[in-house]
Amino acid sequence: METFGHYSKVNRLLQASKGEMDGGLRLDATRQRPKGSGSTNGQVSDTPQSNINMQEVYHRERIERENIVIWKSPLTTLQFFFLECMLLLSTIMKRLWKRKAAVILVLIVCLAMYTLYLNEGPHQKYVQIMEKHLLWWAYWVGLGVLSSVGLGTGLHTFLLYLGPHIASVTLAAYECSSVDFPEPPYPSKIICPTEVEDGSGHISMWTIMSKVRLEAIMWGAGTAIGELPPYFMARAARLSGSHDDDEFEEIEELLQEKQVHPDDMSFMERAKLGVHNLVQRVGFFGILACASIPNPLFDLAGITCGHFLVPFWTFFGATLIGKAVVKMHIQKLFIIFMFSEHHVEGVVNLIGYIPKFGKSLQSPFKDYLTLQRKKLHREQGTEVTNESNLLGWIFEKVIIVMVLYFLVSIVNSTAQSYHKRVCKEKRSKA
């Protein structure tokens, strides 16, 4: 009996000890559970297993989105594109309807300005000056926006428009020994002035830079504006608690890959992480550094700033200074240096030394330069015979291909946005 009593006493002590341990574990679990992660109806939402499952869902959805492109699923892509366009149009109309007073006020102001524009009077000369310059500025700002908008698939308007414009002004300045052709906006064709002012015969790089500064700054400001959509998208996703930001999910995967296999990362993956880390750690000056150099990965800077809720003016101010001031001066100097008179002649002469194909490749460049000189020295109102030129034909075809690719990329990204919208609605109903 005594032995049995002793056994019962030990058993009770063990059970009490176990109860205390269970209570302590429950208390620790309660303390460690993140705020707002309580379960409802017996479902636990923020356990490690559920997080892993959701990451798998996001990854699978991202893989599906990557296949929604014209060349893989044309019918599905076009269907999703039109559905997303209808939804966006509906959203815009609803927002305008909610702000009826502001819309009516804007319409009244526009109607008043249009009436002023049509009516004759002494104000018309000022209206024409404003119209001329505002349209010129809007043209270059719009080209800048097209160049940077679209998460890396923008229309490369520097190569197609601004670069050739700076090159043509450079060639004209050296050929005319003057930059006294009309101030921006230029006429459709640049013509050398018949009389060259004293002291204007010396052409320097700085003289040409001042001639094209306005167009370059407007284009750079447009590229800064085009970087805002990734910033606002990432910011909205972070504020809403959404985890289906494809671009930032890729960055998180790279961060994990760096910890597990740091030596297996490619150069492009290292570059993406470098942009992300620089912007996150340095802030304003990191954004400025990324925006001040030709950087195809700058979209990641906007995504990172939006995800970490960097203030708008910090991001946009650094981007505007970097792109419209610093980077544009670097690009202008490069184009002016490459298309200065002695460099162009030197490059054309070097082409002639290429074995077998040198002479045949040199001929189109010489014909192009000869044709440009004729156009610069013609009389006002006369036209130079439009001779067929291989370089012009190639450039036209390159423009067509790049514009078509830009339009296709818009269709693809819009269709993928609709797929993301559908997946988000499915998860919310599950």
C-alpha positions in Angstrom: 0.0 0.0 0.0 2.8 2.3 0.9 4.5 1.6 -2.5 1.2 2.2 -4.3 0.8 5.5 -2.5 4.3 6.5 -3.4 3.7 5.7 -7.1 0.4 7.7 -7.1 2.2 10.7 -5.6 4.9 10.5 -8.2 2.3 10.2 -11.0 0.5 13.2 -9.8 3.8 15.2 -9.7 4.6 14.2 -13.3 1.1 15.2 -14.5 1.4 18.5 -12.7 4.8 19.1 -14.3 3.4 18.2 -17.7 0.5 20.6 -17.3 2.8 23.4 -16.4 5.0 22.7 -19.5 1.9 22.6 -21.7 0.7 25.9 -20.2 4.0 27.5 -20.7 4.2 26.4 -24.3 0.8 27.7 -25.0 1.7 31.0 -23.3 4.9 31.2 -25.3 3.0 30.5 -28.5 0.5 33.2 -27.6 3.3 35.7 -27.0 5.2 34.8 -30.2 2.1 34.9 -32.4 2.2 38.1 -34.6 -0.4 40.8 -33.9 -3.5 40.3 -35.9 -2.8 36.7 -36.8 -5.6 35.2 -34.7 -7.6 32.5 -36.3 -11.3 32.4 -37.1 -13.5 29.3 -37.3 -10.6 27.2 -36.3 -8.4 28.3 -39.3 -4.9 29.6 -38.6 -3.9 32.1 -41.3 -0.3 33.0 -40.5 1.4 29.7 -39.7 4.7 28.9 -41.4 3.0 26.2 -43.4 0.3 28.5 -44.7 2.9 31.1 -45.6 4.8 28.4 -47.6 1.6 27.3 -49.4 0.7 30.9 -50.3 4.2 31.5 -51.6 3.8 28.5 -53.8 0.4 29.8 -55.1 2.0 33.2 -55.9 4.9 31.5 -57.7 2.5 29.3 -59.7 0.4 32.3 -60.7 3.5 34.2 -61.8 4.6 31.3 -64.0 1.1 31.3 -65.6 1.3 35.0 -66.2 4.6 34.7 -68.0 2.9 32.4 -70.5 0.2 35.0 -71.3 1.9 36.6 -74.3 0.9 37.0 -77.9 3.4 34.5 -79.3 2.4 31.7 -76.8 -1.4 32.2 -76.2 -2.6 34.8 -78.7 -6.4 34.3 -78.2 -6.2 34.3 -74.4 -3.9 37.3 -74.4 -6.2 39.3 -76.6 -9.2 38.3 -74.6 -7.6 39.3 -71.4 -6.4 42.5 -72.9 -9.9 43.7 -74.0 -11.4 42.6 -70.7 -8.8 44.6 -68.7 -9.3 47.6 -71.0 -13.1 47.5 -70.3 -12.5 47.3 -66.6 -10.0 50.1 -66.6 -12.4 52.3 -68.6 -15.2 51.5 -66.2 -13.0 52.3 -63.2 -12.0 55.7 -64.8 -15.6 56.6 -65.5 -16.7 55.8 -61.9 -13.9 57.9 -60.5 -14.8 60.8 -62.8 -18.5 60.5 -61.8 -17.5 60.7 -58.1 -15.7 64.0 -58.8 -18.4 65.6 -61.0 -17.7 69.1 -59.7 -14.0 69.0 -60.5 -14.7 67.5 -64.0 -17.2 70.2 -64.8 -14.8 72.9 -63.6 -12.0 71.5 -65.8 -14.4 71.3 -68.8 -15.5 75.0 -68.3 -11.9 76.1 -68.1 -11.0 74.1 -71.3 -14.0 75.5 -73.1 -13.0 79.1 -72.1 -9.5 78.6 -73.3 -10.7 77.1 -76.6 -13.0 80.0 -77.2 -10.1 82.4 -76.5 -7.9 80.4 -78.9 -10.5 80.8 -81.7 -11.4 84.4 -81.3 -9.4 87.0 -83.2 -7.6 89.8 -81.4 -4.3 91.2 -80.4 -3.8 88.2 -78.0 -3.4 85.8 -80.9 0.3 86.4 -81.3 0.9 85.4 -77.7 -1.5 82.4 -78.1 0.5 81.2 -81.1 3.8 81.6 -79.3 2.5 79.6 -76.3 0.9 77.0 -78.6 4.2 76.5 -80.5 6.4 76.1 -77.4 3.9 74.1 -75.3 3.4 71.6 -78.1 7.2 71.3 -78.6 7.7 70.7 -74.9 4.8 68.2 -74.7 6.2 66.4 -77.7 9.5 65.7 -76.0 8.0 65.0 -72.5 5.6 62.5 -74.2 8.5 60.7 -75.9 10.3 60.5 -72.6 7.3 58.9 -70.9 7.1 56.4 -73.8 10.8 55.6 -73.3 10.6 54.6 -69.6 7.0 53.4 -69.1 6.2 49.7 -69.2 8.6 48.0 -66.8 11.6 47.8 -69.2 9.6 47.4 -72.4 9.2 51.1 -73.3 9.8 52.6 -76.7 13.4 53.6 -76.9 12.8 57.1 -78.1 16.3 58.3 -77.3 17.6 56.0 -80.1 14.7 56.8 -82.4 14.1 60.5 -81.9 16.3 62.5 -79.4 19.6 61.0 -80.4 19.1 61.6 -84.1 17.8 65.1 -83.4 21.0 65.9 -81.4 23.1 64.3 -84.1 21.4 66.3 -86.9 21.9 69.6 -84.9 25.6 68.7 -84.4 26.2 67.9 -88.0 24.4 71.1 -89.0 26.3 73.2 -86.5 29.7 72.0 -87.9 28.6 72.2 -91.5 27.1 75.7 -91.2 29.7 77.0 -88.7 26.8 78.4 -86.8 23.9 77.5 -84.6 21.8 80.5 -85.7 19.1 78.4 -87.3 15.8 79.0 -85.7 15.3 78.4 -82.0 13.2 75.5 -80.8 10.7 74.4 -82.0 12.7 74.0 -85.3 11.0 73.8 -88.6 10.8 70.4 -90.2 14.1 70.9 -91.9 17.2 72.7 -90.6 18.8 75.1 -93.1 22.1 76.9 -92.7 21.8 80.7 -92.3 22.8 82.7 -95.4 24.8 85.2 -93.3 27.0 84.0 -90.5 27.5 86.5 -87.6 31.0 87.5 -86.5 32.4 85.2 -83.9 29.8 82.5 -84.6 32.2 80.4 -86.8 33.8 78.7 -83.9 31.6 75.7 -82.8 32.3 74.0 -79.5 30.5 71.1 -77.8 29.1 73.5 -75.2 27.5 75.7 -77.9 25.7 72.6 -79.3 24.7 71.5 -75.9 23.0 74.8 -75.2 21.2 74.5 -78.5 19.6 71.2 -77.6 19.4 71.6 -73.8 15.6 72.3 -73.7 14.7 69.2 -75.7 17.0 67.0 -73.6 15.7 68.3 -70.3 12.0 67.9 -71.4 12.8 64.3 -72.6 14.6 63.5 -69.3 11.6 64.9 -67.3 9.3 62.6 -69.3 11.5 59.6 -68.5 11.2 60.5 -64.8 7.4 60.7 -65.0 7.4 57.3 -66.8 9.1 55.7 -63.8 6.2 56.6 -61.5 3.8 53.6 -62.3 6.1 50.9 -60.8 6.5 53.1 -57.7 2.8 53.6 -57.2 2.0 50.0 -58.0 4.4 48.7 -55.4 3.3 51.3 -52.8 -0.4 50.4 -53.3 0.4 46.7 -53.0 2.3 47.3 -49.7 -0.4 49.5 -48.2 -3.1 47.0 -49.1 -1.2 44.1 -47.7 -1.1 42.3 -51.0 1.8 39.8 -51.6 1.3 39.3 -55.4 3.8 41.9 -56.6 5.7 39.8 -59.2 8.7 42.1 -59.4 9.3 42.3 -55.7 8.7 38.6 -55.3 11.5 38.0 -57.7 13.8 40.2 -55.6 12.9 38.2 -52.5 13.8 35.0 -54.3 17.1 36.5 -55.3 17.8 37.5 -51.7 17.1 33.9 -50.5 19.3 32.6 -53.4 22.1 34.8 -52.3 22.1 33.4 -48.8 21.9 29.8 -50.0 24.0 29.8 -53.2 25.9 33.1 -53.4 28.3 31.8 -56.1 25.6 30.6 -58.5 24.0 34.0 -59.2 24.3 35.4 -62.7 25.6 38.9 -63.5 22.1 40.2 -64.2 20.8 38.8 -60.8 23.7 40.4 -59.0 23.0 43.7 -60.8 19.3 43.6 -59.7 20.3 42.9 -56.1 22.9 45.7 -56.3 20.2 48.2 -57.4 17.8 47.0 -54.7 20.4 47.2 -51.9 21.8 50.6 -53.0 18.3 52.2 -53.1 17.3 50.6 -49.8 20.5 51.5 -47.8 21.5 54.9 -49.3 18.0 56.4 -50.0 17.9 59.7 -51.9 21.5 59.5 -53.1 21.2 55.9 -54.0 18.2 56.7 -56.2 20.1 59.7 -57.7 23.1 57.4 -58.5 20.8 54.8 -60.2 19.0 57.5 -62.2 22.1 59.3 -63.3 23.5 56.5 -65.5 21.9 54.6 -68.4 20.3 51.9 -66.3 17.8 49.4 -67.7 17.1 48.1 -64.2 15.9 51.4 -62.8 12.3 50.0 -62.6 13.6 47.9 -59.6 14.5 51.2 -57.9 10.9 52.4 -58.2 9.5 49.1 -57.0 11.9 49.0 -54.0 11.0 52.6 -53.1 7.3 51.9 -53.4 7.5 48.7 -51.4 9.4 50.4 -48.5 7.1 53.4 -48.6 9.8 55.9 -49.5 8.2 59.4 -49.7 7.1 60.5 -53.1 9.2 63.6 -53.4 12.3 61.8 -52.3 11.9 59.3 -55.1 10.6 61.6 -57.8 13.0 64.5 -56.9 16.1 62.2 -57.1 14.8 60.6 -60.3 14.1 64.0 -61.9 17.5 65.4 -61.1 19.3 62.2 -62.1 17.5 61.7 -65.4 16.7 65.3 -66.6 20.0 66.9 -65.5 22.9 64.4 -64.9 22.2 61.6 -67.3 21.0 63.8 -70.1 24.2 65.8 -70.1 26.2 62.6 -70.2 24.1 61.3 -73.2 24.3 64.7 -75.0 28.1 64.8 -74.6 28.4 61.3 -76.0 26.2 62.0 -79.1 27.8 65.4 -79.8 31.3 63.9 -79.4 30.5 61.0 -81.8 28.9 63.2 -84.4 31.3 66.0 -84.4 32.8 66.7 -87.9 36.2 65.2 -87.5 35.0 62.1 -85.6 32.3 61.3 -88.3 34.9 61.6 -91.1 37.3 59.4 -89.1 34.7 56.7 -88.5 33.7 56.7 -92.2 37.4 56.4 -93.2 37.9 53.5 -90.7 35.0 51.6 -92.2 36.9 51.5 -95.5 39.6 49.5 -93.9 37.4 46.5 -93.1 38.5 43.5 -95.2 36.4 42.6 -98.2 33.2 44.6 -97.1 34.8 47.9 -96.2 34.2 49.8 -99.4 30.6 48.5 -99.8 29.8 49.5 -96.2 31.5 52.9 -96.6 29.5 53.9 -99.6 26.0 54.3 -97.8 27.6 56.4 -95.0 29.2 58.8 -97.6 26.0 59.1 -99.6 24.1 59.9 -96.4 26.5 62.6 -95.3 26.5 64.1 -98.8 22.7 64.2 -98.9 22.6 65.9 -95.5 25.0 68.6 -96.6 22.9 69.3 -99.6 19.8 69.7 -97.5 21.6 72.1 -95.1 22.7 74.4 -98.0 19.6 74.6 -100.1 17.5 77.7 -100.5 14.5 78.4 -98.3 11.4 76.8 -99.8 13.3 74.4 -102.2 13.6 70.7 -101.8 16.5 68.4 -102.4 15.7 65.3 -104.5 14.9 62.5 -102.2 17.5 60.0 -103.2 17.1 56.4 -102.0 19.6 55.6 -99.2 20.3 52.3 -97.6 20.9 53.8 -94.1 17.5 55.7 -94.3 15.7 52.5 -95.4 17.3 50.5 -92.5 16.5 53.1 -90.0 12.8 53.3 -91.1 12.5 49.5 -90.7 14.1 49.6 -87.3 11.6 52.2 -86.2 8.7 50.1 -87.4 9.9 46.9 -85.6 10.5 48.8 -82.4 7.1 50.4 -82.4 5.4 47.1 -83.1 7.3 45.5 -80.3 6.2 48.3 -78.0 2.6 47.8 -78.9 2.8 44.1 -78.4 4.4 44.6 -75.0 1.5 46.9 -74.0 -1.0 44.2 -75.0 1.0 41.5 -73.0 1.3 43.6 -69.8 -2.4 44.6 -69.9 -3.5 41.0 -70.3 -1.2 39.9 -67.5 -2.7 42.6 -65.3 -6.1 41.1 -65.9 -4.8 37.6 -65.0 -3.4 39.1 -61.7 -6.8 40.7 -61.0 -8.7 37.3 -61.5 -6.2 35.4 -59.3 -6.6 38.0 -56.6 -10.4 37.7 -56.7 -10.2 33.9 -56.5 -8.0 34.0 -53.4 -10.3 36.5 -51.7 -13.3 34.1 -52.3 -11.5 31.0 -51.1 
